[in-house]
Amino acid sequence: MTDQKTSHQEGSHLVEFEYANFDKNFKTTRLLGSGASGRVFLGEFSNLPACAKVGVRHDVNNTFNREKYNNLQVNGAGGSPVLLGSCTDYPVLIFSLCQGQTLDEVVENLFVFSPTKSISIFLPIAEGLAEVHSRGIIHNDIKVDNVLLEKNFDGSYTSHFIDFGLSRVEGGHLTLHSNPNDSHYAPELFKGLPCTPASDIYSLGVMISDVQNCFDNLWPPGVKRLCKQMLSRNPQHRPSLSKVIEVLRESLKELSLEVLSSSMADPTCHAKCV
């Protein structure tokens, strides 16, 4: 690589170079997607699989600078991508590649989808989000497209939070203009109120609520109450992430005991209940 300089943030190594050298540094494989401010490409950077987010024009530079700063602050917490490179004269950010599937893809590929399996998926998401918040950053765009789930060898999942384009430092402000009804965004964000962990808790509650509708009365009462609290219009009435994690862990434990008890009583039940 040429015309580079390296910055350091919490042990990360950020390579910076001029846009004229982008094609020399990032070997593009294909387009992954596009949005209002930029396009995302899959490729290779420093001989490693990576993604490049390229701005559509110069005037999105402030947006990219904010995302750059916030990603450096998070620095991989919660399984988020690590910022590897950026351009000094044009909005370009290069991230490590996160493996996994979206929640919809995971559910679609499950042979059996049950309350137990559902909670075992949402628990690492909540735990990963707590790691992101521990770095002082609010994601503000928690939805199925921005949370990847990577399956581990033991059947559990690791969460990855991607796309920090709307993220803010805790206490910062985000301007939203779309209709707040039937939205995954926290309602207070449409009123110009500060971004807090409760903002992301609301969005997580929307995800859990959508899945909860699949099970009706099979969903544990504790999680039903939790989800209702997470969707409170008043951010002060929402539970903390530590409370969310606590309830999900306890509910998963209770459901696992019920499955074990049922399978011991009727061995044919195991395939139906897990």
Phi and psi restraints in degrees (value plus and minus 20) as a CYANA .aco file:
   2 THR   PHI    -145.3  -105.3
   2 THR   PSI     140.5   180.5
   3 ASP   PHI      31.4    71.4
   3 ASP   PSI      28.0    68.0
   4 GLN   PHI    -132.6   -92.6
   4 GLN   PSI     136.1   176.1
   5 LYS   PHI    -159.6  -119.6
   5 LYS   PSI     131.6   171.6
   6 THR   PHI    -134.9   -94.9
   6 THR   PSI     109.4   149.4
   7 SER   PHI    -124.9   -84.9
   7 SER   PSI     141.2   181.2
   8 HIS   PHI    -149.9  -109.9
   8 HIS   PSI     114.0   154.0
   9 GLN   PHI    -165.7  -125.7
   9 GLN   PSI      92.0   132.0
  10 GLU   PHI      31.2    71.2
  10 GLU   PSI      21.7    61.7
  11 GLY   PHI      68.0   108.0
  11 GLY   PSI     -26.7    13.3
  12 SER   PHI    -103.5   -63.5
  12 SER   PSI     139.0   179.0
  13 HIS   PHI    -141.6  -101.6
  13 HIS   PSI      89.1   129.1
  14 LEU   PHI    -122.5   -82.5
  14 LEU   PSI      97.4   137.4
  15 VAL   PHI    -112.4   -72.4
  15 VAL   PSI     106.9   146.9
  16 GLU   PHI    -137.8   -97.8
  16 GLU   PSI     119.0   159.0
  17 PHE   PHI    -173.4  -133.4
  17 PHE   PSI     146.4   186.4
  18 GLU   PHI     -97.0   -57.0
  18 GLU   PSI     130.3   170.3
  19 TYR   PHI     -80.7   -40.7
  19 TYR   PSI     -49.0    -9.0
  20 ALA   PHI     -80.2   -40.2
  20 ALA   PSI     -42.7    -2.7
  21 ASN   PHI    -122.2   -82.2
  21 ASN   PSI      -7.4    32.6
  22 PHE   PHI     -78.4   -38.4
  22 PHE   PSI     -69.1   -29.1
  23 ASP   PHI     -84.5   -44.5
  23 ASP   PSI     -44.8    -4.8
  24 LYS   PHI     -96.1   -56.1
  24 LYS   PSI     -50.9   -10.9
  25 ASN   PHI    -112.9   -72.9
  25 ASN   PSI     -55.1   -15.1
  26 PHE   PHI    -137.1   -97.1
  26 PHE   PSI      98.1   138.1
  27 LYS   PHI    -113.5   -73.5
  27 LYS   PSI      82.9   122.9
  28 THR   PHI     -93.1   -53.1
  28 THR   PSI     114.3   154.3
  29 THR   PHI    -120.2   -80.2
  29 THR   PSI     -72.4   -32.4
  30 ARG   PHI    -184.8  -144.8
  30 ARG   PSI     144.8   184.8
  31 LEU   PHI     -99.6   -59.6
  31 LEU   PSI     109.6   149.6
  32 LEU   PHI    -113.8   -73.8
  32 LEU   PSI     -54.4   -14.4
  33 GLY   PHI     157.0   197.0
  33 GLY   PSI     152.9   192.9
  34 SER   PHI    -165.4  -125.4
  34 SER   PSI     135.6   175.6
  35 GLY   PHI    -161.9  -121.9
  35 GLY   PSI    -186.3  -146.3
  36 ALA   PHI     -86.8   -46.8
  36 ALA   PSI     -52.4   -12.4
  37 SER   PHI    -125.4   -85.4
  37 SER   PSI     -36.4     3.6
  38 GLY   PHI    -192.1  -152.1
  38 GLY   PSI     157.4   197.4
  39 ARG   PHI    -140.0  -100.0
  39 ARG   PSI     128.2   168.2
  40 VAL   PHI    -134.0   -94.0
  40 VAL   PSI     108.5   148.5
  41 PHE   PHI    -136.8   -96.8
  41 PHE   PSI     124.6   164.6
  42 LEU   PHI    -111.7   -71.7
  42 LEU   PSI     121.4   161.4
  43 GLY   PHI    -195.3  -155.3
  43 GLY   PSI    -170.7  -130.7
  44 GLU   PHI    -154.4  -114.4
  44 GLU   PSI     115.5   155.5
  45 PHE   PHI    -156.7  -116.7
  45 PHE   PSI     105.5   145.5
  46 SER   PHI      33.9    73.9
  46 SER   PSI      19.8    59.8
  47 ASN   PHI      46.3    86.3
  47 ASN   PSI      -0.4    39.6
  48 LEU   PHI    -144.2  -104.2
  48 LEU   PSI     126.1   166.1
  49 PRO   PHI     -81.9   -41.9
  49 PRO   PSI     117.9   157.9
  50 ALA   PHI    -175.1  -135.1
  50 ALA   PSI     150.3   190.3
  51 CYS   PHI    -142.6  -102.6
  51 CYS   PSI     122.9   162.9
  52 ALA   PHI    -139.5   -99.5
  52 ALA   PSI     107.4   147.4
  53 LYS   PHI    -123.1   -83.1
  53 LYS   PSI      95.8   135.8
  54 VAL   PHI    -133.7   -93.7
  54 VAL   PSI     104.4   144.4
  55 GLY   PHI     -84.9   -44.9
  55 GLY   PSI     130.5   170.5
  56 VAL   PHI     -98.9   -58.9
  56 VAL   PSI     -39.8     0.2
  57 ARG   PHI    -185.0  -145.0
  57 ARG   PSI     150.3   190.3
  58 HIS   PHI     -84.3   -44.3
  58 HIS   PSI     -53.1   -13.1
  59 ASP   PHI     -94.3   -54.3
  59 ASP   PSI     -17.8    22.2
  60 VAL   PHI    -115.8   -75.8
  60 VAL   PSI      -9.5    30.5
  61 ASN   PHI     -80.0   -40.0
  61 ASN   PSI     -58.6   -18.6
  62 ASN   PHI     -82.7   -42.7
  62 ASN   PSI     -60.7   -20.7
  63 THR   PHI     -82.1   -42.1
  63 THR   PSI     -63.6   -23.6
  64 PHE   PHI     -87.7   -47.7
  64 PHE   PSI     -57.7   -17.7
  65 ASN   PHI     -84.0   -44.0
  65 ASN   PSI     -58.8   -18.8
  66 ARG   PHI     -85.9   -45.9
  66 ARG   PSI     -63.5   -23.5
  67 GLU   PHI     -83.6   -43.6
  67 GLU   PSI     -58.7   -18.7
  68 LYS   PHI     -80.3   -40.3
  68 LYS   PSI     -68.7   -28.7
  69 TYR   PHI     -81.7   -41.7
  69 TYR   PSI     -66.2   -26.2
  70 ASN   PHI     -86.1   -46.1
  70 ASN   PSI     -58.2   -18.2
  71 ASN   PHI     -85.6   -45.6
  71 ASN   PSI     -56.5   -16.5
  72 LEU   PHI     -86.0   -46.0
  72 LEU   PSI     -55.3   -15.3
  73 GLN   PHI     -87.9   -47.9
  73 GLN   PSI     -64.1   -24.1
  74 VAL   PHI     -89.6   -49.6
  74 VAL   PSI     -65.4   -25.4
  75 ASN   PHI      30.1    70.1
  75 ASN   PSI      29.5    69.5
  76 GLY   PHI      71.3   111.3
  76 GLY   PSI     -27.1    12.9
  77 ALA   PHI     -80.3   -40.3
  77 ALA   PSI     123.4   163.4
  78 GLY   PHI      48.0    88.0
  78 GLY   PSI      -0.6    39.4
  79 GLY   PHI      55.0    95.0
  79 GLY   PSI      -5.1    34.9
  80 SER   PHI     -90.6   -50.6
  80 SER   PSI     136.6   176.6
  81 PRO   PHI     -86.9   -46.9
  81 PRO   PSI     127.7   167.7
  82 VAL   PHI    -113.9   -73.9
  82 VAL   PSI     114.5   154.5
  83 LEU   PHI     -93.9   -53.9
  83 LEU   PSI     101.4   141.4
  84 LEU   PHI    -123.3   -83.3
  84 LEU   PSI     -53.7   -13.7
  85 GLY   PHI    -177.1  -137.1
  85 GLY   PSI     143.8   183.8
  86 SER   PHI    -178.5  -138.5
  86 SER   PSI     141.6   181.6
  87 CYS   PHI    -116.9   -76.9
  87 CYS   PSI     124.5   164.5
  88 THR   PHI    -103.9   -63.9
  88 THR   PSI     -39.0     1.0
  89 ASP   PHI    -146.5  -106.5
  89 ASP   PSI      -9.4    30.6
  90 TYR   PHI    -179.7  -139.7
  90 TYR   PSI     126.7   166.7
  91 PRO   PHI     -88.1   -48.1
  91 PRO   PSI      77.1   117.1
  92 VAL   PHI    -160.6  -120.6
  92 VAL   PSI     110.4   150.4
  93 LEU   PHI    -147.5  -107.5
  93 LEU   PSI     115.6   155.6
  94 ILE   PHI    -138.5   -98.5
  94 ILE   PSI     106.3   146.3
  95 PHE   PHI    -139.3   -99.3
  95 PHE   PSI     135.7   175.7
  96 SER   PHI     -84.4   -44.4
  96 SER   PSI     131.5   171.5
  97 LEU   PHI    -105.2   -65.2
  97 LEU   PSI     107.6   147.6
  98 CYS   PHI    -115.6   -75.6
  98 CYS   PSI     108.5   148.5
  99 GLN   PHI    -107.6   -67.6
  99 GLN   PSI     135.3   175.3
 100 GLY   PHI     115.7   155.7
 100 GLY   PSI    -198.1  -158.1
 101 GLN   PHI    -144.2  -104.2
 101 GLN   PSI     138.4   178.4
 102 THR   PHI     -92.4   -52.4
 102 THR   PSI     145.6   185.6
 103 LEU   PHI     -77.1   -37.1
 103 LEU   PSI     -63.2   -23.2
 104 ASP   PHI     -80.2   -40.2
 104 ASP   PSI     -61.1   -21.1
 105 GLU   PHI     -88.5   -48.5
 105 GLU   PSI     -59.2   -19.2
 106 VAL   PHI     -82.8   -42.8
 106 VAL   PSI     -67.5   -27.5
 107 VAL   PHI     -81.8   -41.8
 107 VAL   PSI     -61.8   -21.8
 108 GLU   PHI     -83.2   -43.2
 108 GLU   PSI     -51.6   -11.6
 109 ASN   PHI    -112.6   -72.6
 109 ASN   PSI     -22.4    17.6
 110 LEU   PHI     -97.4   -57.4
 110 LEU   PSI     115.5   155.5
 111 PHE   PHI     -88.4   -48.4
 111 PHE   PSI     -61.7   -21.7
 112 VAL   PHI    -152.2  -112.2
 112 VAL   PSI     108.4   148.4
 113 PHE   PHI    -134.0   -94.0
 113 PHE   PSI      98.2   138.2
 114 SER   PHI    -151.3  -111.3
 114 SER   PSI     149.2   189.2
 115 PRO   PHI     -75.8   -35.8
 115 PRO   PSI     -59.1   -19.1
 116 THR   PHI     -81.0   -41.0
 116 THR   PSI     -68.0   -28.0
 117 LYS   PHI     -85.7   -45.7
 117 LYS   PSI     -58.6   -18.6
 118 SER   PHI     -81.6   -41.6
 118 SER   PSI     -68.3   -28.3
 119 ILE   PHI     -86.8   -46.8
 119 ILE   PSI     -54.6   -14.6
 120 SER   PHI     -86.8   -46.8
 120 SER   PSI     -38.8     1.2
 121 ILE   PHI    -106.9   -66.9
 121 ILE   PSI     -62.7   -22.7
 122 PHE   PHI     -94.5   -54.5
 122 PHE   PSI     -45.2    -5.2
 123 LEU   PHI     -81.1   -41.1
 123 LEU   PSI     -71.0   -31.0
 124 PRO   PHI     -85.5   -45.5
 124 PRO   PSI     -46.0    -6.0
 125 ILE   PHI     -85.9   -45.9
 125 ILE   PSI     -66.4   -26.4
 126 ALA   PHI     -84.1   -44.1
 126 ALA   PSI     -60.6   -20.6
 127 GLU   PHI     -85.9   -45.9
 127 GLU   PSI     -60.4   -20.4
 128 GLY   PHI     -86.1   -46.1
 128 GLY   PSI     -58.6   -18.6
 129 LEU   PHI     -84.9   -44.9
 129 LEU   PSI     -56.1   -16.1
 130 ALA   PHI     -82.1   -42.1
 130 ALA   PSI     -55.9   -15.9
 131 GLU   PHI     -85.3   -45.3
 131 GLU   PSI     -61.3   -21.3
 132 VAL   PHI     -81.7   -41.7
 132 VAL   PSI     -66.5   -26.5
 133 HIS   PHI     -83.8   -43.8
 133 HIS   PSI     -48.9    -8.9
 134 SER   PHI     -85.1   -45.1
 134 SER   PSI     -38.3     1.7
 135 ARG   PHI    -111.4   -71.4
 135 ARG   PSI     -16.1    23.9
 136 GLY   PHI      61.9   101.9
 136 GLY   PSI      -2.6    37.4
 137 ILE   PHI    -136.5   -96.5
 137 ILE   PSI     114.3   154.3
 138 ILE   PHI    -124.0   -84.0
 138 ILE   PSI     107.2   147.2
 139 HIS   PHI     -90.3   -50.3
 139 HIS   PSI     -68.2   -28.2
 140 ASN   PHI      53.2    93.2
 140 ASN   PSI     -19.2    20.8
 141 ASP   PHI    -163.8  -123.8
 141 ASP   PSI      25.9    65.9
 142 ILE   PHI     -95.0   -55.0
 142 ILE   PSI      92.7   132.7
 143 LYS   PHI    -174.9  -134.9
 143 LYS   PSI     152.3   192.3
 144 VAL   PHI     -80.0   -40.0
 144 VAL   PSI     -51.6   -11.6
 145 ASP   PHI     -93.5   -53.5
 145 ASP   PSI     -40.6    -0.6
 146 ASN   PHI    -126.7   -86.7
 146 ASN   PSI     -11.6    28.4
 147 VAL   PHI    -145.7  -105.7
 147 VAL   PSI      95.5   135.5
 148 LEU   PHI    -121.8   -81.8
 148 LEU   PSI     123.6   163.6
 149 LEU   PHI    -138.4   -98.4
 149 LEU   PSI     101.8   141.8
 150 GLU   PHI    -126.0   -86.0
 150 GLU   PSI     103.4   143.4
 151 LYS   PHI    -100.3   -60.3
 151 LYS   PSI     111.4   151.4
 152 ASN   PHI    -111.0   -71.0
 152 ASN   PSI     150.7   190.7
 153 PHE   PHI     -82.4   -42.4
 153 PHE   PSI     -50.5   -10.5
 154 ASP   PHI    -107.3   -67.3
 154 ASP   PSI     -13.0    27.0
 155 GLY   PHI      72.6   112.6
 155 GLY   PSI     -30.8     9.2
 156 SER   PHI     -98.3   -58.3
 156 SER   PSI     156.6   196.6
 157 TYR   PHI    -146.1  -106.1
 157 TYR   PSI     127.1   167.1
 158 THR   PHI    -132.2   -92.2
 158 THR   PSI     112.7   152.7
 159 SER   PHI    -113.0   -73.0
 159 SER   PSI     130.8   170.8
 160 HIS   PHI    -153.8  -113.8
 160 HIS   PSI     103.6   143.6
 161 PHE   PHI    -118.0   -78.0
 161 PHE   PSI     103.8   143.8
 162 ILE   PHI    -138.9   -98.9
 162 ILE   PSI     151.3   191.3
 163 ASP   PHI      38.5    78.5
 163 ASP   PSI      63.5   103.5
 164 PHE   PHI    -115.8   -75.8
 164 PHE   PSI       8.4    48.4
 165 GLY   PHI     -83.9   -43.9
 165 GLY   PSI     -48.3    -8.3
 166 LEU   PHI    -124.4   -84.4
 166 LEU   PSI     -14.9    25.1
 167 SER   PHI     -87.8   -47.8
 167 SER   PSI     134.6   174.6
 168 ARG   PHI    -161.7  -121.7
 168 ARG   PSI     134.6   174.6
 169 VAL   PHI     -83.6   -43.6
 169 VAL   PSI     121.4   161.4
 170 GLU   PHI     -72.3   -32.3
 170 GLU   PSI     109.7   149.7
 171 GLY   PHI      75.1   115.1
 171 GLY   PSI     -29.0    11.0
 172 GLY   PHI     -96.8   -56.8
 172 GLY   PSI     158.2   198.2
 173 HIS   PHI    -141.6  -101.6
 173 HIS   PSI     126.3   166.3
 174 LEU   PHI    -148.2  -108.2
 174 LEU   PSI     109.6   149.6
 175 THR   PHI    -114.8   -74.8
 175 THR   PSI      96.6   136.6
 176 LEU   PHI    -139.1   -99.1
 176 LEU   PSI     119.1   159.1
 177 HIS   PHI    -139.8   -99.8
 177 HIS   PSI     -27.2    12.8
 178 SER   PHI     -98.1   -58.1
 178 SER   PSI     154.4   194.4
 179 ASN   PHI     -89.0   -49.0
 179 ASN   PSI     102.2   142.2
 180 PRO   PHI     -92.5   -52.5
 180 PRO   PSI     -33.7     6.3
 181 ASN   PHI     -93.2   -53.2
 181 ASN   PSI     118.6   158.6
 182 ASP   PHI      34.5    74.5
 182 ASP   PSI      25.9    65.9
 183 SER   PHI    -140.8  -100.8
 183 SER   PSI     132.0   172.0
 184 HIS   PHI    -103.4   -63.4
 184 HIS   PSI     -27.3    12.7
 185 TYR   PHI     -99.1   -59.1
 185 TYR   PSI     123.4   163.4
 186 ALA   PHI     -82.9   -42.9
 186 ALA   PSI     116.8   156.8
 187 PRO   PHI     -79.7   -39.7
 187 PRO   PSI     -50.6   -10.6
 188 GLU   PHI     -87.7   -47.7
 188 GLU   PSI     -41.1    -1.1
 189 LEU   PHI     -89.0   -49.0
 189 LEU   PSI     -46.2    -6.2
 190 PHE   PHI     -96.9   -56.9
 190 PHE   PSI     -33.0     7.0
 191 LYS   PHI    -118.8   -78.8
 191 LYS   PSI     -17.9    22.1
 192 GLY   PHI      58.9    98.9
 192 GLY   PSI      -4.8    35.2
 193 LEU   PHI     -97.5   -57.5
 193 LEU   PSI     139.4   179.4
 194 PRO   PHI     -82.1   -42.1
 194 PRO   PSI     130.2   170.2
 195 CYS   PHI     -98.3   -58.3
 195 CYS   PSI     109.9   149.9
 196 THR   PHI    -154.4  -114.4
 196 THR   PSI     149.5   189.5
 197 PRO   PHI     -74.1   -34.1
 197 PRO   PSI     -50.6   -10.6
 198 ALA   PHI     -82.1   -42.1
 198 ALA   PSI     -46.7    -6.7
 199 SER   PHI     -83.3   -43.3
 199 SER   PSI     -65.1   -25.1
 200 ASP   PHI     -92.2   -52.2
 200 ASP   PSI     -51.4   -11.4
 201 ILE   PHI     -83.4   -43.4
 201 ILE   PSI     -58.1   -18.1
 202 TYR   PHI     -80.8   -40.8
 202 TYR   PSI     -67.9   -27.9
 203 SER   PHI     -82.8   -42.8
 203 SER   PSI     -59.5   -19.5
 204 LEU   PHI     -83.8   -43.8
 204 LEU   PSI     -57.8   -17.8
 205 GLY   PHI     -82.6   -42.6
 205 GLY   PSI     -55.7   -15.7
 206 VAL   PHI     -82.7   -42.7
 206 VAL   PSI     -63.1   -23.1
 207 MET   PHI     -82.3   -42.3
 207 MET   PSI     -66.5   -26.5
 208 ILE   PHI     -85.1   -45.1
 208 ILE   PSI     -60.6   -20.6
 209 SER   PHI     -81.4   -41.4
 209 SER   PSI     -60.2   -20.2
 210 ASP   PHI     -81.5   -41.5
 210 ASP   PSI     -59.0   -19.0
 211 VAL   PHI     -96.3   -56.3
 211 VAL   PSI     -55.4   -15.4
 212 GLN   PHI     -76.5   -36.5
 212 GLN   PSI     -55.2   -15.2
 213 ASN   PHI     -83.1   -43.1
 213 ASN   PSI     -36.8     3.2
 214 CYS   PHI     -94.0   -54.0
 214 CYS   PSI     -42.2    -2.2
 215 PHE   PHI    -133.8   -93.8
 215 PHE   PSI     -33.7     6.3
 216 ASP   PHI      32.2    72.2
 216 ASP   PSI    -137.7   -97.7
 217 ASN   PHI     -96.2   -56.2
 217 ASN   PSI     -28.0    12.0
 218 LEU   PHI     -96.3   -56.3
 218 LEU   PSI     -37.1     2.9
 219 TRP   PHI     -91.9   -51.9
 219 TRP   PSI     113.5   153.5
 220 PRO   PHI     -77.2   -37.2
 220 PRO   PSI     117.3   157.3
 221 PRO   PHI     -75.2   -35.2
 221 PRO   PSI     -57.3   -17.3
 222 GLY   PHI     -82.2   -42.2
 222 GLY   PSI     -58.4   -18.4
 223 VAL   PHI     -95.2   -55.2
 223 VAL   PSI     -53.4   -13.4
 224 LYS   PHI     -80.6   -40.6
 224 LYS   PSI     -66.8   -26.8
 225 ARG   PHI     -84.6   -44.6
 225 ARG   PSI     -62.1   -22.1
 226 LEU   PHI     -78.8   -38.8
 226 LEU   PSI     -67.3   -27.3
 227 CYS   PHI     -82.5   -42.5
 227 CYS   PSI     -60.9   -20.9
 228 LYS   PHI     -81.1   -41.1
 228 LYS   PSI     -60.7   -20.7
 229 GLN   PHI     -88.2   -48.2
 229 GLN   PSI     -57.6   -17.6
 230 MET   PHI     -84.2   -44.2
 230 MET   PSI     -47.9    -7.9
 231 LEU   PHI    -114.5   -74.5
 231 LEU   PSI      -6.4    33.6
 232 SER   PHI     -80.9   -40.9
 232 SER   PSI     119.2   159.2
 233 ARG   PHI     -87.9   -47.9
 233 ARG   PSI     -44.4    -4.4
 234 ASN   PHI    -113.8   -73.8
 234 ASN   PSI      94.6   134.6
 235 PRO   PHI     -79.6   -39.6
 235 PRO   PSI     -46.8    -6.8
 236 GLN   PHI     -92.1   -52.1
 236 GLN   PSI     -37.1     2.9
 237 HIS   PHI    -113.1   -73.1
 237 HIS   PSI     -23.6    16.4
 238 ARG   PHI    -102.3   -62.3
 238 ARG   PSI     128.7   168.7
 239 PRO   PHI     -91.2   -51.2
 239 PRO   PSI     138.8   178.8
 240 SER   PHI     -93.7   -53.7
 240 SER   PSI     143.4   183.4
 241 LEU   PHI     -84.5   -44.5
 241 LEU   PSI     -54.0   -14.0
 242 SER   PHI     -83.3   -43.3
 242 SER   PSI     -55.6   -15.6
 243 LYS   PHI     -90.2   -50.2
 243 LYS   PSI     -61.2   -21.2
 244 VAL   PHI     -78.1   -38.1
 244 VAL   PSI     -67.5   -27.5
 245 ILE   PHI     -83.1   -43.1
 245 ILE   PSI     -62.3   -22.3
 246 GLU   PHI     -80.4   -40.4
 246 GLU   PSI     -66.4   -26.4
 247 VAL   PHI     -86.5   -46.5
 247 VAL   PSI     -61.4   -21.4
 248 LEU   PHI     -84.4   -44.4
 248 LEU   PSI     -60.6   -20.6
 249 ARG   PHI     -84.4   -44.4
 249 ARG   PSI     -64.8   -24.8
 250 GLU   PHI     -85.8   -45.8
 250 GLU   PSI     -61.0   -21.0
 251 SER   PHI     -85.8   -45.8
 251 SER   PSI     -59.0   -19.0
 252 LEU   PHI     -84.6   -44.6
 252 LEU   PSI     -60.3   -20.3
 253 LYS   PHI     -83.5   -43.5
 253 LYS   PSI     -63.8   -23.8
 254 GLU   PHI     -84.7   -44.7
 254 GLU   PSI     -63.7   -23.7
 255 LEU   PHI     -84.9   -44.9
 255 LEU   PSI     -59.2   -19.2
 256 SER   PHI     -83.6   -43.6
 256 SER   PSI     -58.8   -18.8
 257 LEU   PHI     -86.0   -46.0
 257 LEU   PSI     -57.9   -17.9
 258 GLU   PHI     -85.1   -45.1
 258 GLU   PSI     -62.0   -22.0
 259 VAL   PHI     -83.7   -43.7
 259 VAL   PSI     -63.2   -23.2
 260 LEU   PHI     -82.3   -42.3
 260 LEU   PSI     -63.3   -23.3
 261 SER   PHI     -83.5   -43.5
 261 SER   PSI     -61.8   -21.8
 262 SER   PHI     -87.0   -47.0
 262 SER   PSI     -60.7   -20.7
 263 SER   PHI     -89.2   -49.2
 263 SER   PSI     -51.5   -11.5
 264 MET   PHI     -90.8   -50.8
 264 MET   PSI     -54.7   -14.7
 265 ALA   PHI     -97.2   -57.2
 265 ALA   PSI     -54.7   -14.7
 266 ASP   PHI    -162.0  -122.0
 266 ASP   PSI      78.7   118.7
 267 PRO   PHI     -76.0   -36.0
 267 PRO   PSI     -46.2    -6.2
 268 THR   PHI     -95.3   -55.3
 268 THR   PSI     -30.8     9.2
 269 CYS   PHI     -97.3   -57.3
 269 CYS   PSI     -43.0    -3.0
 270 HIS   PHI     -76.9   -36.9
 270 HIS   PSI     -65.1   -25.1
 271 ALA   PHI     -85.4   -45.4
 271 ALA   PSI     -46.7    -6.7
 272 LYS   PHI    -106.6   -66.6
 272 LYS   PSI     -45.2    -5.2
 273 CYS   PHI    -121.0   -81.0
 273 CYS   PSI     -47.3    -7.3
